[in-house]
């Protein structure tokens, strides 16, 4: 008995190994699902402004969307990432709340976005704004 593992990549080479700093990743943002009604979200923001959004409902269904941020938006994110973020003091994983993961410059934070404040809350709100922009822009494209 043989097991064949076949991985297909787009011919344009657009598939990235997004976990490394070498690819110009500015930040990685992931929000887990608190229930089966909502997808797990993965968002990669690259230093050149490219954004890759992955939405995973289950193993068989996922969506990938790409957009480009303005240089001003990239600069704002870079500035916000210079803050010294600390996880909430009493962080405790709660199943009813989605867990958010933020990775940048080799550091990783896990938190519940409803339980944070300060610079981390501002950055989280900025990233949520990018997500909203991405979804609004793609919705307008598909509704044409």
C-alpha positions as CSV (number, residue, x, y, z in Angstrom):
1,X,0.0,0.0,0.0
2,X,1.3,3.4,-1.0
3,X,0.3,6.8,0.3
4,X,0.6,9.6,-2.2
5,X,0.7,13.2,-0.9
6,X,0.0,15.6,-3.8
7,X,0.0,19.4,-3.2
8,X,-1.1,21.7,-6.0
9,X,0.1,25.3,-6.3
10,X,-1.1,28.0,-8.6
11,X,1.2,28.2,-11.7
12,X,1.8,32.0,-11.1
13,X,3.7,31.2,-7.9
14,X,1.4,33.3,-5.8
15,X,1.3,30.8,-3.0
16,X,3.5,32.1,-0.1
17,X,5.1,30.4,2.8
18,X,3.6,33.2,5.0
19,X,5.1,32.1,8.3
20,X,8.5,33.6,7.7
21,X,9.9,37.1,8.0
22,X,11.9,36.5,4.8
23,X,8.8,36.9,2.7
24,X,8.2,40.5,3.9
25,X,5.4,39.7,6.3
26,X,4.6,42.7,8.4
27,X,2.0,40.9,10.5
28,X,-0.1,37.8,10.7
29,X,-3.6,38.0,12.3
30,X,-5.7,35.0,13.1
31,X,-9.1,34.9,14.7
32,X,-10.6,31.5,15.7
33,X,-14.3,30.8,15.5
34,X,-16.3,30.8,18.7
35,X,-19.0,28.6,17.0
36,X,-19.4,26.6,13.9
37,X,-21.5,29.4,12.4
38,X,-18.5,31.6,11.8
39,X,-15.3,31.0,9.9
40,X,-11.7,31.0,11.2
41,X,-9.9,34.0,9.7
42,X,-6.3,34.3,8.7
43,X,-4.9,37.6,7.5
44,X,-1.3,38.3,6.3
45,X,-0.2,41.9,5.7
46,X,3.1,42.2,3.8
47,X,5.5,45.1,4.0
48,X,4.7,46.0,0.4
49,X,1.0,46.5,1.2
50,X,-0.3,43.2,-0.2
51,X,-2.9,41.6,2.0
52,X,-4.0,37.9,1.9
53,X,-7.2,36.9,3.6
54,X,-8.2,33.3,4.2
55,X,-11.5,32.3,5.6
56,X,-11.9,28.7,6.6
57,X,-15.4,27.3,7.3
58,X,-14.3,23.7,7.4
59,X,-11.7,21.4,5.9
60,X,-13.4,21.4,2.5
61,X,-14.5,25.0,2.1
62,X,-12.3,28.0,2.3
63,X,-12.0,31.4,0.6
64,X,-8.9,33.4,-0.2
65,X,-9.0,37.1,-1.1
66,X,-6.2,39.5,-1.9
67,X,-6.1,43.3,-1.8
68,X,-3.5,46.0,-1.7
69,X,-3.3,48.6,1.1
70,X,-2.2,52.2,0.5
71,X,1.3,53.2,1.6
72,X,-0.3,55.4,4.3
73,X,-2.1,52.4,5.7
74,X,1.1,50.3,5.8
75,X,3.0,53.1,7.5
76,X,0.2,53.4,10.1
77,X,0.4,49.7,10.8
78,X,4.2,49.9,11.1
79,X,4.0,52.7,13.5
80,X,1.4,50.9,15.6
81,X,3.5,47.8,15.7
82,X,6.3,49.7,17.4
83,X,4.3,49.8,20.6
84,X,5.3,47.4,23.4
85,X,2.2,45.1,23.5
86,X,1.6,42.9,26.5
87,X,-1.2,40.3,26.8
88,X,-3.9,41.0,29.2
89,X,-2.8,40.3,32.8
90,X,-5.6,37.8,33.5
91,X,-5.6,36.2,30.1
92,X,-7.6,33.0,30.2
93,X,-8.8,31.1,27.1
94,X,-12.5,31.0,27.0
95,X,-14.4,28.7,24.7
96,X,-17.3,31.1,24.1
97,X,-14.9,33.9,22.9
98,X,-12.9,33.7,19.7
99,X,-9.2,33.6,20.3
100,X,-7.1,36.1,18.3
101,X,-3.5,35.5,17.5
102,X,-1.2,38.4,16.4
103,X,2.4,37.7,15.1
104,X,4.9,40.3,14.1
105,X,8.7,40.5,14.2
106,X,9.0,37.0,15.7
107,X,6.6,37.8,18.6
108,X,3.2,36.2,19.1
109,X,0.3,37.4,21.3
110,X,-2.9,35.5,22.0
111,X,-5.9,37.4,23.3
112,X,-9.7,37.9,23.3
113,X,-10.3,41.1,21.4
114,X,-13.2,42.0,23.8
115,X,-10.8,41.8,26.8
116,X,-8.0,44.2,25.7
117,X,-7.3,47.9,25.9
118,X,-4.6,50.5,25.1
119,X,-2.3,50.2,22.0
120,X,-3.2,46.6,21.4
121,X,-6.9,47.5,21.2
122,X,-6.1,50.3,18.8
123,X,-4.1,47.9,16.6
124,X,-6.8,45.2,16.8
125,X,-9.4,47.9,15.7
126,X,-7.1,48.9,12.8
127,X,-6.8,45.3,11.6
128,X,-10.6,44.8,12.0
129,X,-11.0,47.9,9.8
130,X,-8.8,46.3,7.1
131,X,-10.9,43.2,7.3
132,X,-14.1,45.3,6.9
133,X,-12.5,47.2,3.9
134,X,-11.5,43.9,2.3
135,X,-15.0,42.4,2.7
136,X,-16.8,45.5,1.5
137,X,-14.5,45.8,-1.6
138,X,-14.9,42.2,-2.5
139,X,-18.7,42.3,-1.9
140,X,-18.9,45.3,-4.3
141,X,-16.9,43.4,-6.9
142,X,-19.1,40.3,-6.7
143,X,-22.3,42.3,-6.8
144,X,-21.5,44.0,-10.2
